[in-house]
């Protein structure tokens, strides 16, 4: 039985003495009882008024009433208020909340009519003399300045008018106009709490300087779980836009060991989030200033517990964000990735990692154009141009815990089909189907492992969706069937823009869209007409319309009957428009008081008007959600059409996007810098819960070179989404077209990728079910090692495999860091590499494996074409790498690789592997799908081995073992079924028994 929420009451529910007298005197006359009742009421009124006037009822009795109605939450007395001396006209009204979140009370009795009237005054705030303001401003160091005038053109007069401080400085980025201490934009007027949260009402004290101030605001704290908290700040009087996606379950979990507490103090607007384990304040918005709540400008600032901040994208930058007064915009935009500008996606989520490895994260769930400011305090400011401030805090404490908590809230990543982990080949404008087939066949014949052939918009008729060019691409349906016969797959592009200029009745995608009324409208309720790739003009489906998904399923189904594609590439979905608005008419003026730093003159630049109409609202609010709504419709359509797992790659993204689709990094250039910068973006999207991510291998724009493409194939072979793709006017860059050096490097790198696919696939399963990362930074395995935080030219695949690519031109070696305490080995031959040092590596040493892991492998065949269709039926292998304590562990997840809901329907197998000293064994956790047999076990860092036993039987033919003395590797050839547990034991030759574990 759950307890009901207890609301505050001004009187006790217990029967008083007069009720008991009434019950015990049933025989008395009604007259006497009436007199008694009147007397009792008089006495009661005297008692209440006297108590209130004297202060005892208003303080003591109210506290007792709280304790009586909350007996399970009273742990200790109220904490004392912090105290500061103020000038007489500046004394704040303290209302407070104790640090344990157990009781809430207004110290100023709200029943006092004089004080109540004062609280209800609007737009009145105390004047501050120049001396008082100067004293308040003098307490703010440069590093603690939060910008009070971010629009630009700041001046002292307007700054002081806002009640802020003005002081010039020579330091770059430091604001001249900044908030003083005790800046009172709002004041608390009421707080209530139960065990799952707290509600706080705030009243505006002074104008913000932006139009449409909230007069009355509400701040809701919801304790969603022991490690996740929501803070929702919004207009208490008017409903405002909130993103409909991602869908978030707001039902709180039972709280058993809460890892955080909230501190709200009536003297300072804002709040603190404190980690319970060590009492560290991880987020502090109190007495910072910067809380602005107005119609088209909302802002909140916070001091953070560390300057090591990751995430916040999409942008081109190093993985660890600069906090040197760094301002960047988030607003989905079609542009080639460069530093300092907003790109294709919006993810206002950060991960903060402290010096001891403890971490937290915070998300602002808001879909409007925004700026984010990082400063060396360390601090963060979110500035958004609409909606509400809907914050979610994740308290970890490990970085991997934060990401798992984040994806649990916004949606776990989708489970990809196994074939999607193979290599993909594409280019913009092969020119014809014959050219496509020739490139496909040449690379297969050259032994390039290869699973998926793609086509860009040149396959279409006049660049119109759901058509194909029946001249240049005649025979496309038959080619796709040929791919399927070879065990391969086909993906083509679909842009959201639908051609508008065809003859009525000849293009179903347009005609049905008009009939179903699913296109975005302009301000006069006519269909919004723009221009993208179509010949003529373009209209845009409104994926928020109730009919839109049915329309999209119908179009995709009809086209699938012609060309049986297997996945979809959705591009241009920021949405992109070649015009800054419509073909016909104009956009309404963008009257926003603050313009995010998008580097564009208007928000409508290369997109739709901000006043364009969707079913759920204006484009102003929905712009960043366009790709999300398209991905949801596309995901649903693919599942309906194929009855198998959808596979979608998208350019634009939003919070929670990884639940439906993956991402590639867009139109990067074929140069060394762009190759190097793909790794930080890969790591960032891993934090965002979008593990299926990659970049155009060898670059998209401009011509690549043999050396660059060779190095990029050696790197890109280990992207989760591994695709070579380039543009229309660049030379061909598939491996065969670039010659034998690129072919050989590609073949070797991709064969290794295919060999580790069972490990990779298991990681994607863990991401889908538990929220683990697939690609991750080095520090995820040792966050307390601060020297690892800034490394973003190496990356981990899961917990045990590390990639250290060669990223420098004219270089045949690279240098990598090998973190302690475990040893690292070359994955190709088992040779010891390093421990706790930096080491120079050749191109054959760039993939290493860490002690402590057991890696499931599946070697591709040495002859013939290689695809996952071929490798999945081959035997498996295990690579066991002991740690310093001679232990290791690993696991394998296996299903049919393509069915929907395999895990949920228990149509899978899950096997764990454990190594302890000289014994390796398996444990079947679940058996629901057949797994290939195991034919080889390799154990690294072993002394000379004398004898091996399999399931307590000597290893004799067909079992055999080999010891490689040079690399200290034991190889055991076996034939084991994995549906039953097995044990492998071995012993050493006597003279090798001592000190072998450090024999390197």
C-alpha positions, 0 to 999 in steps of 0.5 A: 500500500503506497502512502498518499501525498500529504499536503500542508495543513494549518490545523491538526486532524486529531480530535480536540477536547471539544470533539471528545466532550461532544462524544461523551455528552450525548444526553445533554440538551441541544441548547446547552450543547450549542452554548458550549460550542459557541464558547469553545469556538471563542476560546479557540479563536482567542488561542489561535489569534494570540498564538499567531500574534505571539509567534508561538503558533506560527512557528512551533505549532506549525513545526509540530503539525509537520512532524505529526504528518511526516513521522517517517521523514523527520531525521534531525532539526532544521539546519540554521540559515546562512547569515550575511549582513545586509544594508537595511534596505537590502535585507532579504526575506529568508525562507529555507529548506533543510539540507536533508530535504526533510521539511519545508517552511516559510520563516515569514508567516504567509498568513500575515496580511501585511507580508502577504501583500508585500509578496504579491507586489509585482515589478517592484525591487529595492533600489541600490545606491552606487555605494551598495552596488559597488560593494556587492560587485567588488566581491565578484572575481573575474573568474566568477563573472557571469555575463549580465548583457550577452546580446552584445553592444553592452554599455555601462548605462544599460548594464547598471539599469539591469542592476548589474556590475560594470568593470572593463578588463583586458582578459579575453572573454571576460564579460564587462557587465556581470551579476553582483552577489545576491542578484534578486531576479526572483524570490521564493514565495512558497515551497512544498515537498513530499518524499519524491520531490519539491515544488517551489513558487517564485515571484519576479522581483526585477525586470530582466531586460528581456520582453515577456518576463514570467511574473510567477514561475515554478521550480519542480524537483522530482527525485526520479531515482536514487541517481537521477533528478529532474529540475523543471523551471517554467511559467506557473501561469501560462503553458509553454512548448515542451519537446514531445520527444524523446518520450520520457517515463516520469514515474519515479522509482522507489528511493532506497539509497539516494545519492544526492540531496537538494538544497534550496535556501530562501535567501538565494534564488537557485539550488544546490545539488550535493553528492551524499557520499562526500558532500561535494556540491556538484551543481550550484546555481545559488547566488550566481545571478543569471536566472532569466525567465522570459518569453524568448530568452531563458537562462540559467547559470551554475558553478560546477565541481570540475573543469573537465567537461565533455559532451555538448554538441554537435560541434567540431572541437576537442573531446574535452571542452575548453572552459576558457570563456567558450560560447557555442550555439546548438541549432541544427544546421546543414554546413560542412564541419568546421570549428566554432559553428553549430552543426547538424545536431543538438545535444545539450548534455554534458559529462563532468569528471572530477580529479578523483574520477567521480562524475555527474551529468546534466541535460537541458531538454529544450529544442529551441536554438540556444547558446552554451557558455563554459567558463573557468569558474568552472561554470556553465550557462544555458541560454535558450530562445524559448520553451522551458528550462527542463534539467535532468541531473545524473549523479553517476558516480562513474562516467559509465554510470552517468551515460547509462543513467542518461540513456535509461532516461532518453532511450537506450540505443537500438540493436543493429542488425549484425550485417550493419557492422560490416563495411559499407561502400558508397559515393555521390554520383557513381553515374550509373548502375553499371559503374556501381556494379563494377566498383562493387565487384572489383572490391569484392574480388580484391578480397575487401571484406564488404557487406553493404552497397549504397547509392546517393541521390543520383539513383533517383529520377530528377532527385525525387524520393521513391523513384529511380532513374530507369535509364542510368539505373535501369536494372536496379531492382535486379542488382539489389536481388543480386546483392541479396543472393550474395548475402549482402545488403543495399541502402539508399538515400531518402531526403525529406524534401518532396518534389512539388513541380511534377505534373499532377497525378504523376508523382504519388509522393506529392499527390498523396501528401497533399491529399493527406494534408501532411506538408509543413504550412506557411503562416497563411496556412498554404503549403510551405515551398522551398528548394532542395535537390529536386528539379523545380521546388520542394515541400516538406513532410510534417512528421508531427502530423497524425497522418505523417507516419501512415503517409511515410509507411505508404511511400516506403512500402510502395517503393520497397515493392520496386527496389527491396532495400534493406536500410535507409539513409536520411539526409538533409533533415536539419531540415536543409533548404537552399533558400533562406525561407520560402520560394513564395512569400516571406518569413515573418521577422525574427523578433528575438531579443537574443540571437544565438551565435550561429554565425548566420544572420537569421535562424531561417538561414538555409532552412524553413521560416521560423513561423512555418506551421507544423501540426504541433506548433511553429518551426521556431520550436520544432526545428531541432526535432525535425530529424527526430520525428523523421527517424521515428517514422522511418524506423517504424516503416522499416520494421513494418515493411521488412519485419526485421531490425531497422537500420537508419543513418541520419545526418541531423540528430537530437536528444535520444536519437540513438533509440531509432538511428545512427549518425555520420559526421556529414560533409567532412573534407579529405584532409589530415585534420578532418581525419584526426577530428573524427575521433573526438566526435565519435567519443562525444556521440558515444556519450550522447547514446548514439554508438552507431556512428562514423565518418566518411572514410577518406573524406567527403569533399575534395580529392583524397590521396593514397597515403591519407586514404590508407591511414583513414581506412586503417582508422575507419575500419574500427568506426562502429559505422564503417563507410567509405563515401565521397562527393560528386566531383572528387576522384573515386576513393574506394580501395581498388580505385586507389591502388594496391597500397590502399587495397592491402591496408584496407584488407588487413584492417577490415579482416581484423574488424570482421574477426572482432565482430562477435565482441563488437556485437556483444558491446552493442547488445550491452549498449541496447540493454544496459546503456554501456558505451561501445566506443569510449575514451581511455579514461572511462576505464580509469577515470581517476587517472587525470592524464587520460582525460585529454586524450582523444587521438586514441579510443577504446572499443569496449573495455579491452581493445584500444585503437591508436591510429597513425594520424600524421602525414608522412609518418610510418609510426605513431605514439600511444599511451598505455595506461596502468595497471594492466599490460597491453599486447598486440592483438595480431600476435600477442606480443607484449607492448607496454604498461604505464608508458608512452610507446612508439608504434608501427602500423602493425601495432596500432590495435592492442588488447588489455590484460583482464579480457577474454575476446570472442573472435570469428576469423574470416575465411582466407579465400573468397569474398568476405561478408558477415553472411560468410563469417557468421557460420564459421567457428569461433575463437577466444583470445584470453589475456590475463591481468596482473592477478592472472584472471580475465573475463569476457562474454558472448551475446549471439542471436540470428542477427536480424530479427526484431526483439530477439533479446526481449523474446529470449531468442538468443544465447549468452555465454560468459568466460572466466580465466583463473590462473591456469584454468579457463571455463565457460558458463551458459547464462542463457541458451535460446539460439544456436552458436557456432562451435569453438575451434581455437583458444589463445592465451597470452603471457604464458610460460612454457606449457607442458600439458593441456586438458579439455574437460579433464581429458588430455588434449590429444588429437583432434585436440592439440596445443602449440606454445609460441616461445617468442611471444609466450602465447599458448594456442589450443586447437579444440572442437567445443560446442558452446551449449554446455560449459567447458573447462580448459586446464594447463600446467607448465614445465617445471623450470618455468614455474617461477616469476612467470607472470612478469616475464616480459 
